[in-house]
Amino acid sequence: MKKQVTIFLIFLIGLMGFTSGLHAQGGIQVGFASKSSVFKSAGVLNNMVQIKNETGKLYRFQVQVLAPVGWKIVGSPERSISIAAGDSIYLPVNIIPNAAIRGGDVYICNAKVFTDDFMIGSDNWVISVDKISDLKIIPDNNRFWFHDGRDSTSFKLSVFNYGNAEENLLLDLSSLRKQLSVYDENWTKTNAVQLSLNPGEDTTLVYHVAINRQFTGEQEYDVLQLKDNIENYSLRLKVVNSDYKNGPAMWKNNLIFTKTPSEYKENLTASVTLPLSLQMDVYNLLQSSTYMSLQASGNKTFNGVNELTYFYQTNFNTNVFNADALLGNYAFVGYYTPQYFGELGNIVITREGASVSGKGVRGGYTFGNHELTAGILANPSVADIRSWGTSAEYKFNSENKRLRTSAFGLFEDNYDVNQRNITAIPALSYRISNDHFLKLSGGYNARTYGIDTGSPVLKHGYGMRLGYSGRLNDFTFSAASRYGSPTYEPSPGSFQLSGNVGYFHPGNLQSRLLLSHYSSSPDIYGNSGVLIQSGLRARSNQIEYKISKSRNAGVLSGSTYFRHRLYRDLLMQHEGVGLGYYHRHGVGMRVSANVNMDMNQLPDLPEMGTFFSSRLKTSFRFSEHSLLNLRYHYGPFYYYEFSEFAETNENPQSIFINGYYDQWFGQNRWLGRINGNYNYRLQKDHHILNSRPEVFYFTKSGLRFNVYANLSYLRKTYYLDTEGLQSGTTSSFHMETGFGIKKDFGLPVSSRRYFDAHFEAFDDVNGNGVRDRGENGIQNILVRMIPEQVLDEAGEESISTGYYHILTNKKGNGMVDNIPAGRYAIVVEALEKQNSILATDIEQLELFSDKTIPLAFASGGIVTGSISIEQARFSQFSSGVNVANIRVSARDHSGREYSALTNENGTFEIYVPVGDYMVSINQQVFGKSFVVMQNNKPVQLTNTNNKAFINFYVKEVERKLNIKRF
């Protein structure tokens, strides 16, 4: 509305000036040469007033120019002129702002012409001022720290409006994954602030942030990780024009908040260790079938690349000790590098359904674009071989990764069933282009039955898989086919063909058409090779069309389909529609729902007619710690339900509910967990309820205790005779309890490789640099250790890009334990203002043994001052001399030096301990053209007089000019 009024005002004033300029009294024409102008930012604005005399005689005029408010006329605003008949004159008009003018405003400059005190003409000059946005938002730090181990801290934002117009701002504050809560100065929760600033105004905003603790499980108390993790949080700030909330950002930045401990432990011990977790679980406690399981596992990464993993498990099922049980039910060790790997223990080798398992060894090696893998296994053990097998695989990857090929072979000899099997599977994948992919694989297997008899039976099988996917503009395509002969074991007697076409419509709308066919006709043989079953077992055909609409964090979809299925002897036909919904709310909340409604027929049983069935499936995730799923089936869904429905004509209904809930309590050392499921079937009034409540307790030493109870309830109706004339109800309840203990260790496997650096920040009262009794510690001193050169686990030099940092605690202590030996740069910073200055001379630390480093803080003072420049009469520096970034140093008697750089005004501040200093500036930055009149100025600071001001006077050397007179 304001913009419309302004446009109308400009139009009206312009029209008035135009008409007055065209129709003046007595044939005198008055008008500005330019009716409107735009003022950018600075300088003089120029125009001309034209006066025409069309009266036929000479006239004498008085011309008066009236400047707008906030402007002034350059020169005289009034003039007297004479214009002969038929002549004209142009008078220049120059105006300049003499006050702050606001961008977006409109100003009117008026020119009037008088003769004999009568106004005979006037005109207006419309001046619009460009709006210039010049906003500066300066946080009071680049990184913010949580002091004293707290979960909250504060920060300030200084906002400056250097532009020429009022700024109406919207400050939006958002935290990644809601990790931080933001509060205003009065601790009122907020995430958006509206602010208005006039030109030249500034303000300071104070905010508080607090960590939202989100425990996600046992890893919170895994001592094999860092003892106290360094936590980094990001707060995103965006400033936009509040009139256009979704417009471009005028300013945006990420502020980093760090919580760092006073004790940081890089490695668990001072040596290279192998992490080991020991876990004991006792099941079915106080029952005759009690048994115990023991597990030992761990995972270790070397140099950030190579990985060692190991696992062992054994079960004790009786109270009688059996030494064989110590051999374990499952054991595995694997070592992996980018070039090779090796595995030992219980291994399963599988490819497209062909598999062999047992105890053995497997390994692989990569050379160039080639990779070779092989393994050999025995079952149940190497000492007692009842079956054994071996496999080998070769892979080739082209340089550009477009072509990938592999050949897999497997051999198995099974003495228990008297059979032998050979399988070979070649495969190829080729990226035709960035949008088109092709996959192809074949297969062959030969199984021999009765290998130790005089008449073995050999059966061959063949298989093939073909797949394609691609995209063309807004269309997507995919097709897949799979075939297996009746004796091809990975997919016996199967034929599958599927394809779909998708299209991306405008407005996040997507549609897809799906076609599929599947049939299964396997030949099943007994152990001796006798054919047991042959022919068609299952077949299905399906056509489906689906359309979906996505928006922000939600998806809405709908589909219609037709299915034709055969399972064993039952033929089924379905026509239906489906609806789907998914939405993500906030951080952890998810809601999804799907409903399908089918019209069904059994073509071989026309007397069943057409019957209705539907399915509803919903899921609610309230947070990372709670989930609820619900399914409801009306009518048959599974194959056996269609079969029972055909026999009994009883409409089945069923409800399935499952979920879990976690709750931390007791200072987040205790975790309560409950999960369960409930199943109800209308037929036979069948109820099944299972629940497992469990409680965990975690200690800082790495122990975890848990106690559980497994509860189950079953209730159903049964019939006593085939006619169903008599019935009864049976129910049962069972409860199982148990407990577990888990402990995390670190097993040293090397000599000492890591060392400790302990820092003591204290108020050094007597100035001896050593912490004596009675000298108080200083907390919230930030210590950074930046690796310059460290030694890796093999004792060789390696370059590290990270760094360590800790905050001293209330006693002034900070510890960085078990870090690699090497040289570290040390940076010390006090996060809170104090009256003492770091007096310890430490910039580099060589850590090849445990060290304690004193950080002595002495009573401090401040040396302030400035640099004054006197330029010569004929100075060669016409634009002035830059006095910024000149180093000023204060040196004490021991040679210790403190320094600072001047700001753009030439002023400086140096914080130093109390004492005597010689203060000087670096004269070389001025060159030979200047001389410092007095350098090396003495300064004495005491506890009672801890401030000093000094000025350095720098004079430019006069140049000798040779002036030649003519």
Disulfide bonds with the S-S distance in Angstrom:
none
